[in-house]
Amino acid sequence: MRIEKDNIVIRSATVDDAIHLNKWWNDGKVMEHAGFPNGLGESLEDTIENIKSRNDELRQLCIIEIDGKAVGELSYRIKGDTAYPGWKICDFNYQNKGYGPKIIMMLFEFLFTDETINSKCPIERIAWDTMLENKRAQYVYENRIGARRVGIRKDCWKDQTGKLRTAVDYEINKEDFFSARK
Ligand SMILES: CC(C)(COP(=O)(O)OP(=O)(O)OC[C@H]1O[C@@H](n2cnc3c(N)ncnc32)[C@H](O)[C@@H]1OP(=O)(O)O)[C@@H](O)C(=O)NCCC(=O)NCCS
């Protein structure tokens, strides 16, 4: 897939992106928000396999480019009428500059309208979560993209250090997405 707006491009990752992705995924500072403060410790070969395994309409791993530079990654999988995405601006220089909400809205519009996806699985809902500690992400979801906070799952999983972590669940449905944009 490839979508573009102003200076932002979201496109499918290829094996040529493996070096970038591997560097980000193994960087504890980048991965801390996801519960991996020591990084994933993944080999380059495994990253290449990971990229190859997520490349059909219903399961994608993508690169976020701003001004032609790879600055982060995004992924989604689709099951039934629901898309489950995730996103990460990995280059710290591009965080806190207002790009996150733009990227997320581009992705949502694509997921709700893309003909290939919607002819197979008409998308009615997009659902994702974040860690309770990720206050910036929660602020953005609640104040910038109009998502609904639908629940909290306390101590639902153990992070890399063995600490129990709590997830906050968000969703947005098709109707709410398009009526908010009118
Ligand atoms: C979360 C993320 C998508 C947000 O995108 P962004 O472009 O950095 O965010 P923005 O610049 O649009 O907005 C950040 C807002 O959060 C606010 N903020 C920053 N830190 C905050 C905190 N600790 N608590 C509450 N709000 C905070 C800022 O003040 C700003 O609000 P404002 O626009 O009203 O001034 C992006 O930072 C990111 O990818 N982070 C790393 C990975 C990650 O957390 N992914 C999401 C996992 S669910």
The ligand as a MOL file (V3000), in Angstrom:
LIG
                    3D

  0  0  0     0  0            999 V3000
M  V30 BEGIN CTAB
M  V30 COUNTS 48 50 0 0 0
M  V30 BEGIN ATOM
M  V30 1 C 2.3090 8.9750 20.3120 0
M  V30 2 C 2.6240 9.7000 19.0140 0
M  V30 3 C 1.9260 8.9780 17.8630 0
M  V30 4 C 2.0680 11.1320 19.1040 0
M  V30 5 O 2.3630 11.8260 17.9290 0
M  V30 6 P 3.1530 13.2260 17.9910 0
M  V30 7 O 3.2290 13.7400 16.6020 0
M  V30 8 O 4.4330 13.0290 18.7150 0
M  V30 9 O 2.1560 14.1030 18.8710 0
M  V30 10 P 1.7260 15.6250 18.6740 0
M  V30 11 O 2.9340 16.4570 18.4310 0
M  V30 12 O 0.6350 15.7250 17.6670 0
M  V30 13 O 1.0290 15.9560 20.0390 0
M  V30 14 C 1.6060 15.6650 21.2480 0
M  V30 15 C 0.6870 16.2890 22.2870 0
M  V30 16 O 0.8590 15.5370 23.4960 0
M  V30 17 C 1.1450 16.4400 24.5270 0
M  V30 18 N 1.9930 15.7250 25.4640 0
M  V30 19 C 3.3250 15.4790 25.3660 0
M  V30 20 N 3.7220 14.7710 26.4340 0
M  V30 21 C 2.6150 14.5500 27.2000 0
M  V30 22 C 2.3830 13.8710 28.4240 0
M  V30 23 N 3.3660 13.2550 29.0760 0
M  V30 24 N 1.1160 13.8460 28.9170 0
M  V30 25 C 0.0890 14.4350 28.2590 0
M  V30 26 N 0.2620 15.1080 27.0880 0
M  V30 27 C 1.5130 15.1530 26.5780 0
M  V30 28 C 1.8420 17.6160 23.8660 0
M  V30 29 O 1.7340 18.7670 24.6620 0
M  V30 30 C 1.0380 17.7380 22.5900 0
M  V30 31 O -0.1800 18.4200 22.8240 0
M  V30 32 P -0.5120 19.8290 22.0970 0
M  V30 33 O -0.5250 19.5080 20.6240 0
M  V30 34 O -1.8620 20.1890 22.6200 0
M  V30 35 O 0.5890 20.7390 22.5090 0
M  V30 36 C 4.1630 9.7730 18.7480 0
M  V30 37 O 4.7660 10.6240 19.6970 0
M  V30 38 C 4.8550 8.4380 18.7780 0
M  V30 39 O 4.8240 7.6990 17.7980 0
M  V30 40 N 5.5210 8.1380 19.9050 0
M  V30 41 C 6.3790 6.9780 20.0590 0
M  V30 42 C 5.6580 5.6470 19.9870 0
M  V30 43 C 4.2950 5.6190 20.6160 0
M  V30 44 O 4.0790 6.0480 21.7510 0
M  V30 45 N 3.3490 5.0380 19.8650 0
M  V30 46 C 1.9730 4.8860 20.2760 0
M  V30 47 C 1.8330 3.6220 20.9720 0
M  V30 48 S 0.1210 3.2320 21.3020 0
M  V30 END ATOM
M  V30 BEGIN BOND
M  V30 1 1 1 2
M  V30 2 1 2 3
M  V30 3 1 2 4
M  V30 4 1 2 36
M  V30 5 1 4 5
M  V30 6 1 5 6
M  V30 7 2 6 7
M  V30 8 1 6 8
M  V30 9 1 6 9
M  V30 10 1 9 10
M  V30 11 2 10 11
M  V30 12 1 10 12
M  V30 13 1 10 13
M  V30 14 1 13 14
M  V30 15 1 14 15
M  V30 16 1 15 16
M  V30 17 1 15 30
M  V30 18 1 16 17
M  V30 19 1 17 18
M  V30 20 1 17 28
M  V30 21 1 18 19
M  V30 22 1 18 27
M  V30 23 2 19 20
M  V30 24 1 20 21
M  V30 25 1 21 22
M  V30 26 2 21 27
M  V30 27 1 22 23
M  V30 28 2 22 24
M  V30 29 1 24 25
M  V30 30 2 25 26
M  V30 31 1 26 27
M  V30 32 1 28 29
M  V30 33 1 28 30
M  V30 34 1 30 31
M  V30 35 1 31 32
M  V30 36 2 32 33
M  V30 37 1 32 34
M  V30 38 1 32 35
M  V30 39 1 36 37
M  V30 40 1 36 38
M  V30 41 2 38 39
M  V30 42 1 38 40
M  V30 43 1 40 41
M  V30 44 1 41 42
M  V30 45 1 42 43
M  V30 46 2 43 44
M  V30 47 1 43 45
M  V30 48 1 45 46
M  V30 49 1 46 47
M  V30 50 1 47 48
M  V30 END BOND
M  V30 END CTAB
M  END
